[in-house]
Amino acid sequence: MHSSCKLAFALLLCTLPLHAASLSLGTGNDWYTMGLGYNQDDGLSFGAEVQLSLDSGLSIQLDALAYTDRIISQRRFDVMTASVSYPFTFHTTMLETVISPAVGLTITGNLGFQDIQNSYHDLIGRDPVLLAYDDCTQDTHPYLSLTAISGHFFDSLFLGLGLDAKVIPTWEYSISSSMYFAYHDILTVQLGYEEKWGKNLYPTQKTQEERYEGLKLGYTYDGGLLQTFYTTYLTSGYSYGGFAFDVLSFSVPKTFKQNDFSFSTGFLYDELGQQSRLFAFSFGNVSFETQHKNGPMFNRMEDQADRLNIGLWTIAYQMGPENTKSLALPYAKLLAGLQRFNLQQDYTTTLSEELRPIVGLEVGLRIGKRGQWVSGNQSYRFRLATSVHYVLFHNTIPKIADFEEHTGPLLFRFGLVIDVEHDLTN
């Protein structure tokens, strides 16, 4: 780790003796697409985040991001920001407003993130990303930001407008405005527009700005121990998402009594060994689910510049017994929806862009009793899941060598899912 990264992390650790409410450790990657966009494995390629929130409301955050440009300039740069923020809350009869200013430092240049990326790529059998740095040294910039959100609560729902501005005088200015729709303090959906103005300190900086501005759609989910986030820029097709764990959540008093709302995530594997990521939100027996797999085709790993992005969006209905004394219970799930089949050649040329209806069946075992593993007002359970999907009108999808193995008509998956059940009465 570069010396500047070590210093920033050491400063964060010095605050741990203070009264901490949460400590989230997270990672992000551009392979979070939710089936949208193209996943060129370029741009904001990966990152990490550490956030410490104190009982007083003060928040200390460290963000590390790695940007690559394999398509245009064959160059890269790293960005790390350490900041401190505090939320000021204002209440009126109709509106609740939160204004959060932040101050800190941003470091750009060569922070050694290429070594981290290529070590991971070597571990999972991906080609190394060997790009020259725009600047082999480091540049330090003052960082200022202001986030303001104002809206109204309609019982368990929140509807509001927000403004986010960042000022990094020798690096970049950005501003975005968004509409926010939140369910309790668990799930927030954001639709907005972002504009950036860079100082063009590096030749590739302008390219990255254009990839991550314009109309954007995203969500954040807070499940106590587990948190996830995702943003896609609809104009460019670039996206970024990730997950974090609050390592202090186990100290929260256990108040879970019943399941009112569930979030599910997991990893499912097809017959080729290619991984799909599952995200689902459930009310009772009905759920909205998305699965996506992307990257090089596992049945043609010799050409990793050809990349698939297959997304699945379904409505599902789950059936099965609920016995508080059983450690493992069977279940079955019927589902129907749409599946997208996208294939990019050499990152930029679209060979396939197809959308088809699908129907499916999932069966499996729920492991653990409800309320057995609890943190705060959340209960965690695991599922072993096996599914089969039938792609309607699959014969109208153009046949492309190797890619047709991913397009049906029957698609099988097997994997592990975690269900986070929320008690909304506490």
DRENDOZA-351127 format. One record per residue (C-alpha): chain; y, z, x; residue number from 0; residue in one letter. Coordinates in nm, 3 decimals. Layout:
REM residues N
  cadena       c2       c3       c1  num  residuo
       A        Y        Z        X  NUM        A
...
***
This chain:
REM residues 426
  cadena       c2       c3       c1  num  residuo
       A    0.000    0.000    0.000    0        M
       A    0.347   -0.087    0.131    1        H
       A    0.564    0.205    0.251    2        S
       A    0.822    0.153   -0.026    3        S
       A    0.545    0.175   -0.289    4        C
       A    0.412    0.495   -0.130    5        K
       A    0.759    0.652   -0.137    6        L
       A    0.815    0.571   -0.504    7        A
       A    0.473    0.707   -0.600    8        F
       A    0.530    1.024   -0.395    9        A
       A    0.860    1.088   -0.574   10        L
       A    0.680    1.057   -0.907   11        L
       A    0.412    1.305   -0.803   12        L
       A    0.680    1.557   -0.707   13        C
       A    0.775    1.588   -1.074   14        T
       A    0.425    1.689   -1.189   15        L
       A    0.492    2.065   -1.161   16        P
       A    0.750    2.023   -1.440   17        L
       A    0.646    2.066   -1.805   18        H
       A    0.478    1.730   -1.870   19        A
       A    0.397    1.607   -2.221   20        A
       A    0.207    1.296   -2.109   21        S
       A    0.108    1.107   -1.797   22        L
       A    0.001    0.747   -1.862   23        S
       A   -0.169    0.534   -1.599   24        L
       A   -0.192    0.167   -1.693   25        G
       A   -0.262   -0.183   -1.578   26        T
       A   -0.167   -0.527   -1.709   27        G
       A   -0.279   -0.886   -1.672   28        N
       A   -0.198   -1.231   -1.804   29        D
       A   -0.552   -1.272   -1.936   30        W
       A   -0.442   -1.073   -2.243   31        Y
       A   -0.368   -1.375   -2.464   32        T
       A   -0.507   -1.275   -2.806   33        M
       A   -0.618   -1.640   -2.817   34        G
       A   -0.261   -1.773   -2.805   35        L
       A   -0.095   -1.972   -2.527   36        G
       A   -0.285   -2.123   -2.237   37        Y
       A   -0.363   -1.852   -1.976   38        N
       A   -0.291   -2.054   -1.662   39        Q
       A   -0.356   -1.739   -1.452   40        D
       A   -0.006   -1.785   -1.317   41        D
       A    0.338   -1.634   -1.363   42        G
       A    0.328   -1.258   -1.426   43        L
       A   -0.026   -1.241   -1.297   44        S
       A   -0.097   -0.866   -1.294   45        F
       A    0.070   -0.529   -1.272   46        G
       A    0.042   -0.153   -1.295   47        A
       A    0.242    0.124   -1.462   48        E
       A    0.277    0.499   -1.427   49        V
       A    0.484    0.687   -1.685   50        Q
       A    0.548    1.062   -1.692   51        L
       A    0.712    1.207   -2.004   52        S
       A    0.840    1.564   -1.994   53        L
       A    0.869    1.810   -2.281   54        D
       A    1.247    1.772   -2.261   55        S
       A    1.219    1.400   -2.348   56        G
       A    1.300    1.282   -1.996   57        L
       A    1.078    0.992   -1.887   58        S
       A    1.002    0.881   -1.532   59        I
       A    0.845    0.540   -1.493   60        Q
       A    0.710    0.326   -1.211   61        L
       A    0.634   -0.043   -1.278   62        D
       A    0.472   -0.280   -1.027   63        A
       A    0.448   -0.653   -1.108   64        L
       A    0.306   -0.951   -0.917   65        A
       A    0.447   -1.299   -0.989   66        Y
       A    0.273   -1.617   -0.874   67        T
       A    0.362   -1.985   -0.904   68        D
       A    0.058   -2.199   -0.833   69        R
       A    0.177   -2.492   -1.045   70        I
       A    0.520   -2.584   -0.903   71        I
       A    0.622   -2.418   -0.575   72        S
       A    0.297   -2.259   -0.448   73        Q
       A    0.485   -1.935   -0.380   74        R
       A    0.494   -1.575   -0.502   75        R
       A    0.694   -1.252   -0.503   76        F
       A    0.642   -0.888   -0.608   77        D
       A    0.866   -0.659   -0.812   78        V
       A    0.860   -0.280   -0.837   79        M
       A    1.097   -0.066   -1.043   80        T
       A    1.128    0.314   -1.045   81        A
       A    1.348    0.450   -1.324   82        S
       A    1.443    0.760   -1.519   83        V
       A    1.538    0.748   -1.888   84        S
       A    1.627    0.985   -2.171   85        Y
       A    1.625    0.916   -2.549   86        P
       A    1.927    1.020   -2.756   87        F
       A    1.842    1.040   -3.128   88        T
       A    2.092    1.012   -3.413   89        F
       A    2.011    1.071   -3.783   90        H
       A    2.196    0.963   -4.093   91        T
       A    2.090    0.951   -4.456   92        T
       A    1.959    0.596   -4.429   93        M
       A    1.906    0.530   -4.058   94        L
       A    1.743    0.679   -3.755   95        E
       A    1.875    0.551   -3.423   96        T
       A    1.736    0.606   -3.075   97        V
       A    1.940    0.504   -2.769   98        I
       A    1.763    0.528   -2.433   99        S
       A    1.963    0.457   -2.114  100        P
       A    1.776    0.431   -1.783  101        A
       A    1.877    0.424   -1.418  102        V
       A    1.672    0.348   -1.110  103        G
       A    1.592    0.110   -0.827  104        L
       A    1.417   -0.228   -0.812  105        T
       A    1.244   -0.356   -0.497  106        I
       A    1.152   -0.725   -0.464  107        T
       A    0.980   -0.938   -0.202  108        G
       A    0.648   -0.887   -0.027  109        N
       A    0.504   -0.555   -0.141  110        L
       A    0.146   -0.640   -0.052  111        G
       A    0.024   -0.717   -0.402  112        F
       A   -0.146   -1.039   -0.288  113        Q
       A   -0.403   -0.831   -0.098  114        D
       A   -0.475   -0.626   -0.411  115        I
       A   -0.514   -0.939   -0.625  116        Q
       A   -0.747   -1.117   -0.386  117        N
       A   -0.963   -0.808   -0.333  118        S
       A   -1.016   -0.795   -0.709  119        Y
       A   -1.077   -1.171   -0.733  120        H
       A   -1.339   -1.141   -0.460  121        D
       A   -1.506   -0.860   -0.655  122        L
       A   -1.536   -1.066   -0.977  123        I
       A   -1.613   -1.401   -0.812  124        G
       A   -1.278   -1.575   -0.864  125        R
       A   -1.100   -1.807   -0.621  126        D
       A   -0.842   -1.628   -0.402  127        P
       A   -0.474   -1.685   -0.480  128        V
       A   -0.331   -1.779   -0.141  129        L
       A    0.042   -1.837   -0.178  130        L
       A    0.327   -1.787    0.067  131        A
       A    0.581   -1.520   -0.023  132        Y
       A    0.932   -1.636   -0.103  133        D
       A    1.059   -1.350    0.113  134        D
       A    0.836   -1.170    0.362  135        C
       A    1.073   -0.871    0.366  136        T
       A    1.195   -0.646    0.083  137        Q
       A    1.522   -0.637   -0.106  138        D
       A    1.647   -0.328   -0.292  139        T
       A    1.863   -0.350   -0.606  140        H
       A    2.022   -0.091   -0.837  141        P
       A    1.865   -0.088   -1.184  142        Y
       A    2.032   -0.007   -1.518  143        L
       A    1.896   -0.058   -1.868  144        S
       A    1.976    0.037   -2.225  145        L
       A    1.739    0.025   -2.522  146        T
       A    1.866    0.089   -2.876  147        A
       A    1.654    0.085   -3.193  148        I
       A    1.787    0.162   -3.540  149        S
       A    1.605    0.148   -3.871  150        G
       A    1.476    0.317   -4.182  151        H
       A    1.150    0.495   -4.263  152        F
       A    0.974    0.392   -4.582  153        F
       A    0.721    0.675   -4.606  154        D
       A    0.470    0.583   -4.331  155        S
       A    0.639    0.253   -4.241  156        L
       A    0.942    0.192   -4.021  157        F
       A    1.155   -0.124   -4.028  158        L
       A    1.431   -0.165   -3.772  159        G
       A    1.634   -0.375   -3.532  160        L
       A    1.655   -0.328   -3.158  161        G
       A    1.854   -0.437   -2.856  162        L
       A    1.736   -0.418   -2.496  163        D
       A    1.958   -0.497   -2.197  164        A
       A    1.879   -0.479   -1.825  165        K
       A    2.130   -0.507   -1.543  166        V
       A    2.000   -0.552   -1.189  167        I
       A    2.321   -0.684   -1.029  168        P
       A    2.173   -0.853   -0.721  169        T
       A    1.855   -0.969   -0.893  170        W
       A    1.865   -1.041   -1.268  171        E
       A    2.037   -0.978   -1.601  172        Y
       A    1.846   -0.989   -1.930  173        S
       A    1.908   -0.916   -2.297  174        I
       A    1.680   -0.929   -2.597  175        S
       A    1.708   -0.851   -2.966  176        S
       A    1.408   -0.779   -3.188  177        S
       A    1.286   -0.678   -3.530  178        M
       A    1.044   -0.385   -3.530  179        Y
       A    0.775   -0.302   -3.784  180        F
       A    0.590    0.025   -3.720  181        A
       A    0.306    0.205   -3.893  182        Y
       A    0.344    0.582   -3.838  183        H
       A    0.387    0.634   -3.462  184        D
       A    0.065    0.443   -3.390  185        I
       A    0.125    0.069   -3.415  186        L
       A    0.450   -0.123   -3.359  187        T
       A    0.488   -0.501   -3.400  188        V
       A    0.789   -0.671   -3.242  189        Q
       A    0.939   -1.016   -3.304  190        L
       A    1.242   -1.107   -3.096  191        G
       A    1.431   -1.336   -2.862  192        Y
       A    1.501   -1.278   -2.492  193        E
       A    1.740   -1.446   -2.249  194        E
       A    1.756   -1.403   -1.871  195        K
       A    2.007   -1.490   -1.599  196        W
       A    1.883   -1.458   -1.242  197        G
       A    2.061   -1.456   -0.909  198        K
       A    1.806   -1.707   -0.770  199        N
       A    1.740   -1.483   -0.474  200        L
       A    1.407   -1.662   -0.433  201        Y
       A    1.332   -2.031   -0.506  202        P
       A    1.066   -1.944   -0.766  203        T
       A    1.273   -1.686   -0.955  204        Q
       A    1.418   -1.943   -1.197  205        K
       A    1.068   -2.072   -1.279  206        T
       A    0.950   -1.724   -1.372  207        Q
       A    1.257   -1.657   -1.585  208        E
       A    1.193   -1.970   -1.791  209        E
       A    0.834   -1.864   -1.851  210        R
       A    0.931   -1.522   -1.988  211        Y
       A    1.228   -1.586   -2.213  212        E
       A    1.284   -1.728   -2.560  213        G
       A    1.106   -1.631   -2.882  214        L
       A    0.853   -1.353   -2.828  215        K
       A    0.593   -1.165   -3.032  216        L
       A    0.418   -0.846   -2.932  217        G
       A    0.271   -0.512   -3.025  218        Y
       A    0.222   -0.165   -2.880  219        T
       A   -0.050    0.078   -2.984  220        Y
       A   -0.061    0.451   -2.908  221        D
       A   -0.402    0.605   -2.958  222        G
       A   -0.335    0.924   -2.764  223        G
       A   -0.580    0.888   -2.478  224        L
       A   -0.587    0.506   -2.505  225        L
       A   -0.275    0.288   -2.531  226        Q
       A   -0.245   -0.091   -2.532  227        T
       A    0.040   -0.343   -2.531  228        F
       A    0.085   -0.720   -2.549  229        Y
       A    0.370   -0.974   -2.553  230        T
       A    0.350   -1.352   -2.582  231        T
       A    0.642   -1.589   -2.526  232        Y
       A    0.588   -1.847   -2.796  233        L
       A    0.794   -2.127   -2.639  234        T
       A    0.625   -2.132   -2.299  235        S
       A    0.280   -2.003   -2.400  236        G
       A    0.284   -1.735   -2.129  237        Y
       A    0.172   -1.382   -2.217  238        S
       A    0.109   -1.042   -2.064  239        Y
       A   -0.071   -0.734   -2.188  240        G
       A   -0.269   -0.434   -2.078  241        G
       A   -0.387   -0.082   -2.144  242        F
       A   -0.312    0.270   -2.026  243        A
       A   -0.472    0.613   -2.040  244        F
       A   -0.281    0.935   -2.098  245        D
       A   -0.465    1.171   -1.866  246        V
       A   -0.292    1.476   -2.018  247        L
       A   -0.403    1.398   -2.375  248        S
       A   -0.708    1.623   -2.345  249        F
       A   -0.477    1.927   -2.338  250        S
       A   -0.340    1.841   -2.687  251        V
       A   -0.472    2.073   -2.964  252        P
       A   -0.753    1.914   -3.167  253        K
       A   -0.642    1.854   -3.527  254        T
       A   -0.863    1.563   -3.639  255        F
       A   -1.027    1.613   -3.980  256        K
       A   -1.061    1.269   -4.143  257        Q
       A   -1.035    0.897   -4.065  258        N
       A   -0.738    0.723   -4.229  259        D
       A   -0.690    0.432   -3.987  260        F
       A   -0.891    0.290   -3.697  261        S
       A   -0.820    0.086   -3.386  262        F
       A   -1.107   -0.080   -3.202  263        S
       A   -1.133   -0.250   -2.866  264        T
       A   -1.421   -0.359   -2.651  265        G
       A   -1.591   -0.620   -2.436  266        F
       A   -1.844   -0.867   -2.575  267        L
       A   -2.048   -1.116   -2.372  268        Y
       A   -2.189   -1.455   -2.468  269        D
       A   -2.510   -1.617   -2.345  270        E
       A   -2.331   -1.748   -2.035  271        L
       A   -2.209   -1.401   -1.943  272        G
       A   -1.847   -1.487   -2.026  273        Q
       A   -1.645   -1.194   -2.157  274        Q
       A   -1.452   -1.178   -2.484  275        S
       A   -1.206   -0.897   -2.554  276        R
       A   -1.195   -0.745   -2.901  277        L
       A   -0.894   -0.585   -3.073  278        F
       A   -0.917   -0.471   -3.435  279        A
       A   -0.727   -0.263   -3.689  280        F
       A   -0.918   -0.114   -3.985  281        S
       A   -0.832    0.049   -4.315  282        F
       A   -1.149    0.187   -4.469  283        G
       A   -1.420   -0.081   -4.457  284        N
       A   -1.177   -0.374   -4.414  285        V
       A   -1.051   -0.483   -4.073  286        S
       A   -0.837   -0.751   -3.912  287        F
       A   -0.993   -0.855   -3.580  288        E
       A   -0.909   -1.080   -3.290  289        T
       A   -1.132   -1.182   -3.001  290        Q
       A   -1.036   -1.396   -2.706  291        H
       A   -1.198   -1.524   -2.389  292        K
       A   -1.022   -1.722   -2.120  293        N
       A   -1.033   -1.827   -1.759  294        G
       A   -1.265   -2.063   -1.573  295        P
       A   -1.583   -2.164   -1.754  296        M
       A   -1.875   -1.958   -1.627  297        F
       A   -2.099   -2.264   -1.652  298        N
       A   -1.862   -2.459   -1.420  299        R
       A   -1.733   -2.206   -1.170  300        M
       A   -1.710   -2.470   -0.899  301        E
       A   -1.392   -2.598   -1.069  302        D
       A   -1.184   -2.293   -1.157  303        Q
       A   -0.866   -2.497   -1.215  304        A
       A   -1.011   -2.605   -1.554  305        D
       A   -0.947   -2.311   -1.786  306        R
       A   -1.055   -2.236   -2.140  307        L
       A   -0.876   -2.018   -2.393  308        N
       A   -1.081   -1.946   -2.705  309        I
       A   -0.931   -1.726   -2.973  310        G
       A   -1.085   -1.586   -3.290  311        L
       A   -0.896   -1.427   -3.581  312        W
       A   -1.099   -1.284   -3.870  313        T
       A   -1.103   -1.055   -4.172  314        I
       A   -1.418   -0.838   -4.179  315        A
       A   -1.595   -0.601   -4.416  316        Y
       A   -1.818   -0.329   -4.271  317        Q
       A   -2.113   -0.159   -4.443  318        M
       A   -2.334    0.127   -4.333  319        G
       A   -2.424    0.492   -4.392  320        P
       A   -2.204    0.780   -4.278  321        E
       A   -2.402    1.090   -4.194  322        N
       A   -2.220    1.369   -4.011  323        T
       A   -2.546    1.496   -3.858  324        K
       A   -2.671    1.168   -3.707  325        S
       A   -2.592    1.071   -3.348  326        L
       A   -2.663    0.701   -3.408  327        A
       A   -2.612    0.507   -3.729  328        L
       A   -2.672    0.136   -3.805  329        P
       A   -2.400   -0.081   -3.956  330        Y
       A   -2.348   -0.442   -4.061  331        A
       A   -2.028   -0.644   -4.084  332        K
       A   -1.947   -0.972   -4.259  333        L
       A   -1.653   -1.172   -4.131  334        L
       A   -1.467   -1.498   -4.181  335        A
       A   -1.165   -1.657   -4.019  336        G
       A   -1.039   -1.918   -3.776  337        L
       A   -1.136   -2.001   -3.418  338        Q
       A   -0.929   -2.189   -3.161  339        R
       A   -1.085   -2.399   -2.883  340        F
       A   -0.843   -2.484   -2.601  341        N
       A   -0.924   -2.634   -2.259  342        L
       A   -0.669   -2.699   -1.984  343        Q
       A   -0.736   -2.928   -1.688  344        Q
       A   -0.571   -2.831   -1.357  345        D
       A   -0.372   -2.564   -1.548  346        Y
       A   -0.137   -2.810   -1.722  347        T
       A   -0.322   -3.095   -1.900  348        T
       A   -0.464   -3.021   -2.246  349        T
       A   -0.815   -3.165   -2.291  350        L
       A   -0.894   -2.983   -2.615  351        S
       A   -0.684   -2.816   -2.885  352        E
       A   -0.894   -2.758   -3.196  353        E
       A   -0.893   -2.506   -3.481  354        L
       A   -1.198   -2.451   -3.703  355        R
       A   -1.307   -2.204   -3.975  356        P
       A   -1.595   -1.970   -3.892  357        I
       A   -1.820   -1.724   -4.072  358        V
       A   -2.022   -1.454   -3.903  359        G
       A   -2.245   -1.149   -3.910  360        L
       A   -2.230   -0.845   -3.683  361        E
       A   -2.489   -0.568   -3.666  362        V
       A   -2.512   -0.270   -3.439  363        G
       A   -2.528    0.105   -3.384  364        L
       A   -2.244    0.356   -3.409  365        R
       A   -2.296    0.620   -3.141  366        I
       A   -2.176    0.977   -3.179  367        G
       A   -2.080    1.185   -3.480  368        K
       A   -1.736    1.157   -3.635  369        R
       A   -1.521    1.428   -3.481  370        G
       A   -1.755    1.478   -3.185  371        Q
       A   -1.509    1.350   -2.923  372        W
       A   -1.157    1.447   -3.027  373        V
       A   -0.814    1.439   -2.863  374        S
       A   -0.525    1.553   -3.081  375        G
       A   -0.554    1.382   -3.420  376        N
       A   -0.779    1.103   -3.286  377        Q
       A   -1.158    1.085   -3.280  378        S
       A   -1.339    0.847   -3.044  379        Y
       A   -1.673    0.679   -3.115  380        R
       A   -1.871    0.400   -2.951  381        F
       A   -2.055    0.104   -3.096  382        R
       A   -2.323   -0.128   -2.961  383        L
       A   -2.246   -0.460   -3.131  384        A
       A   -2.436   -0.789   -3.165  385        T
       A   -2.278   -1.081   -3.351  386        S
       A   -2.346   -1.441   -3.443  387        V
       A   -2.071   -1.680   -3.558  388        H
       A   -2.116   -2.019   -3.719  389        Y
       A   -1.842   -2.276   -3.652  390        V
       A   -1.784   -2.498   -3.953  391        L
       A   -1.722   -2.869   -3.884  392        F
       A   -1.820   -2.813   -3.521  393        H
       A   -1.942   -3.172   -3.494  394        N
       A   -1.580   -3.293   -3.522  395        T
       A   -1.480   -3.113   -3.199  396        I
       A   -1.464   -3.371   -2.916  397        P
       A   -1.755   -3.326   -2.678  398        K
       A   -1.648   -3.235   -2.325  399        I
       A   -1.903   -3.167   -2.054  400        A
       A   -1.974   -2.793   -2.011  401        D
       A   -1.700   -2.699   -2.261  402        F
       A   -1.922   -2.794   -2.557  403        E
       A   -2.146   -2.496   -2.475  404        E
       A   -1.852   -2.278   -2.585  405        H
       A   -1.784   -2.456   -2.916  406        T
       A   -2.094   -2.384   -3.125  407        G
       A   -2.230   -2.439   -3.378  408        P
       A   -2.380   -2.092   -3.323  409        L
       A   -2.201   -1.845   -3.094  410        L
       A   -2.375   -1.521   -2.996  411        F
       A   -2.215   -1.210   -2.843  412        R
       A   -2.328   -0.863   -2.740  413        F
       A   -2.125   -0.573   -2.608  414        G
       A   -1.972   -0.226   -2.627  415        L
       A   -1.686   -0.127   -2.858  416        V
       A   -1.481    0.192   -2.881  417        I
       A   -1.338    0.298   -3.218  418        D
       A   -1.032    0.526   -3.223  419        V
       A   -1.008    0.696   -3.563  420        E
       A   -0.671    0.843   -3.665  421        H
       A   -0.610    1.136   -3.897  422        D
       A   -0.268    1.063   -4.047  423        L
       A   -0.242    1.395   -4.228  424        T
       A   -0.167    1.579   -3.901  425        N
***
